[in-house]
Amino acid sequence: MQTVSAVIGIQRCGTTPCSNTTNDGIFGEILYAGDFTPVRHEPQLPPYQNFTFTLDDTTNGKATIHVADLFLVGVSIYFYFTSVL
């Protein structure tokens, strides 16, 4: 498996429930779009890459973080998507 790229976004929901049908798209505000180059830091853990973001505090309430990862397995391309509330 070869990791290719990642996209990280935040959907700010405020006081309303978070939804995947907003005008911002599934990712909301894009925080990162680029290379994903995970490194093995500890032998007992899988490789990972740290990302740090500074967000303004203009929107109080809930938010959803969305992450998409594009990777190659053999000659096939796979896309993995996850959301965290």
Backbone bond lengths (Angstrom), bond angles and torsions (degrees), N, CA, C in turn:
res aa  C-N    CA-C-N  psi(-1)  N-CA   C-N-CA  omega(-1)  CA-C   N-CA-C  phi
1 M - - - 1.449 - - 1.522 108.98 -
2 Q 1.321 116.00 135.73 1.457 122.01 177.78 1.524 108.42 -126.06
3 T 1.325 116.96 119.31 1.454 121.66 178.20 1.516 109.30 -77.60
4 V 1.334 117.02 137.78 1.456 121.44 -174.21 1.525 111.84 -111.59
5 S 1.334 117.79 -56.58 1.454 119.79 -175.67 1.523 110.93 -154.63
6 A 1.345 114.88 169.01 1.460 120.75 179.52 1.522 109.30 -143.21
7 V 1.337 114.72 152.46 1.455 122.28 172.65 1.524 106.52 -130.16
8 I 1.342 116.12 130.82 1.465 121.88 178.83 1.520 107.53 -125.63
9 G 1.323 115.96 129.95 1.459 120.51 179.36 1.508 111.28 -137.68
10 I 1.325 115.61 161.78 1.461 121.12 176.61 1.518 108.88 -126.99
11 Q 1.308 115.12 131.58 1.460 121.77 175.97 1.522 106.55 -108.72
12 R 1.312 116.22 111.35 1.467 121.26 -179.15 1.520 108.79 -87.14
13 C 1.313 116.17 124.39 1.454 121.02 -172.80 1.522 112.81 -104.56
14 G 1.323 117.33 -16.23 1.464 120.02 -178.04 1.513 110.69 63.26
15 T 1.318 116.77 -128.87 1.467 120.72 -178.77 1.517 112.88 -95.30
16 T 1.344 117.39 -3.72 1.463 120.23 178.89 1.524 109.65 -95.22
17 P 1.334 118.21 156.80 1.464 120.13 177.51 1.533 110.93 -62.90
18 C 1.310 116.60 143.20 1.460 121.21 177.90 1.528 109.57 -69.28
19 S 1.328 116.30 144.03 1.454 121.96 -177.58 1.517 109.43 -139.88
20 N 1.316 116.86 152.18 1.462 121.44 176.80 1.520 111.96 -90.98
21 T 1.320 117.79 11.40 1.461 120.54 -175.96 1.528 111.72 -117.59
22 T 1.330 118.17 31.73 1.463 120.68 -179.71 1.518 110.58 -83.16
23 N 1.312 115.95 167.86 1.463 121.27 176.70 1.523 111.82 -70.25
24 D 1.339 117.71 -17.17 1.466 121.89 179.10 1.520 112.01 -76.75
25 G 1.316 118.12 -5.49 1.458 120.85 -175.86 1.512 110.33 82.39
26 I 1.287 116.58 179.31 1.467 121.64 -175.44 1.524 112.16 -65.32
27 F 1.336 117.99 -30.44 1.461 120.38 -176.60 1.517 113.37 -88.02
28 G 1.318 118.86 -18.85 1.453 120.15 -174.78 1.520 109.37 70.59
29 E 1.313 116.87 -131.93 1.463 122.53 178.26 1.530 108.98 -81.50
30 I 1.317 117.14 121.60 1.469 120.91 -179.46 1.520 108.69 -75.02
31 L 1.335 116.38 121.74 1.453 122.37 178.10 1.523 111.71 -95.06
32 Y 1.333 116.43 -30.64 1.467 121.05 -178.87 1.516 109.02 -155.30
33 A 1.321 115.65 137.65 1.464 122.55 172.07 1.522 105.90 -146.74
34 G 1.314 115.90 112.79 1.460 118.29 -178.43 1.509 112.36 173.56
35 D 1.326 114.14 -160.14 1.462 120.79 -178.01 1.521 111.14 -61.92
36 F 1.301 115.30 145.40 1.456 122.37 174.08 1.514 106.19 -123.02
37 T 1.326 116.31 110.39 1.472 121.51 -175.54 1.520 109.77 -126.50
38 P 1.329 116.68 76.05 1.466 119.42 -179.36 1.526 111.88 -65.79
39 V 1.329 115.10 146.81 1.466 122.54 -178.86 1.522 108.05 -127.81
40 R 1.323 116.35 144.32 1.467 120.76 176.43 1.528 108.37 -80.17
41 H 1.345 116.14 115.80 1.455 122.11 -178.93 1.523 112.02 -98.36
42 E 1.310 116.52 -35.23 1.461 122.71 178.28 1.529 108.01 -127.65
43 P 1.327 117.83 138.21 1.471 119.26 -175.65 1.531 113.83 -62.72
44 Q 1.330 118.75 -26.78 1.461 121.17 -177.21 1.531 112.64 -87.47
45 L 1.341 118.70 -6.90 1.458 121.94 -178.70 1.519 110.91 -112.41
46 P 1.328 116.92 152.83 1.469 119.02 176.10 1.539 109.81 -70.15
47 P 1.321 117.69 161.75 1.467 120.25 178.10 1.534 110.77 -61.57
48 Y 1.334 116.23 146.37 1.461 120.27 177.45 1.521 109.65 -151.55
49 Q 1.329 114.70 166.86 1.455 122.27 176.61 1.518 107.88 -132.01
50 N 1.315 117.24 131.57 1.457 121.78 179.01 1.524 110.59 -84.60
51 F 1.326 115.98 141.44 1.454 123.06 173.13 1.524 107.54 -127.63
52 T 1.323 117.51 134.20 1.455 122.50 178.67 1.524 108.54 -124.00
53 F 1.330 116.56 132.18 1.458 122.20 -178.90 1.517 109.41 -129.09
54 T 1.306 116.69 145.51 1.451 122.74 172.27 1.525 107.14 -110.25
55 L 1.328 115.78 121.92 1.460 121.43 -177.88 1.517 109.54 -111.18
56 D 1.336 116.55 144.33 1.460 118.92 173.27 1.526 108.49 -73.76
57 D 1.294 116.01 163.03 1.464 119.44 -176.95 1.523 111.70 -108.51
58 T 1.335 116.62 34.50 1.462 120.27 -178.14 1.527 112.77 -78.31
59 T 1.315 118.20 -19.24 1.461 121.57 179.54 1.520 109.37 -117.66
60 N 1.323 116.46 109.04 1.461 120.73 175.78 1.511 109.40 -85.30
61 G 1.318 116.06 157.24 1.456 120.36 176.20 1.509 112.49 111.64
62 K 1.315 115.11 -158.33 1.461 121.81 -174.65 1.521 111.88 -80.49
63 A 1.334 113.93 158.92 1.464 121.17 175.14 1.525 107.60 -151.18
64 T 1.302 115.73 158.48 1.462 121.88 176.22 1.524 108.17 -121.62
65 I 1.327 116.28 132.18 1.462 122.08 174.62 1.529 107.02 -97.73
66 H 1.322 116.69 129.85 1.462 122.44 178.73 1.528 108.58 -115.95
67 V 1.316 116.22 135.61 1.467 121.48 179.03 1.522 108.88 -132.02
68 A 1.323 115.57 131.65 1.463 121.49 174.77 1.518 107.73 -123.34
69 D 1.318 116.17 139.51 1.458 123.26 -177.72 1.520 108.16 -129.11
70 L 1.315 116.74 128.09 1.461 122.18 176.77 1.518 107.87 -106.86
71 F 1.339 116.70 126.65 1.455 119.70 -179.99 1.518 111.32 -143.41
72 L 1.304 115.29 158.84 1.464 122.85 -179.20 1.519 109.86 -106.72
73 V 1.323 115.65 137.24 1.465 122.23 173.15 1.519 105.63 -129.20
74 G 1.320 116.81 108.41 1.461 120.22 -175.12 1.511 109.33 64.50
75 V 1.320 117.57 -122.41 1.459 121.47 178.42 1.529 111.63 -102.49
76 S 1.330 117.28 6.60 1.459 121.54 -177.89 1.522 111.32 -101.43
77 I 1.337 116.16 148.16 1.458 122.47 176.21 1.525 107.62 -105.61
78 Y 1.337 116.27 131.58 1.457 121.86 178.90 1.514 109.64 -121.26
79 F 1.330 115.06 149.39 1.447 122.95 179.86 1.518 107.18 -124.81
80 Y 1.329 117.62 127.21 1.461 122.26 179.62 1.519 108.20 -119.48
81 F 1.331 116.82 129.49 1.456 121.75 -177.23 1.528 108.92 -126.03
82 T 1.345 116.89 135.86 1.453 120.50 176.88 1.528 109.74 -142.73
83 S 1.315 116.47 151.36 1.467 122.49 177.44 1.509 108.84 -127.93
84 V 1.342 115.47 144.84 1.470 121.69 178.06 1.513 107.75 -129.88
85 L 1.314 116.32 126.86 1.461 120.51 178.49 1.500 110.01 -87.04
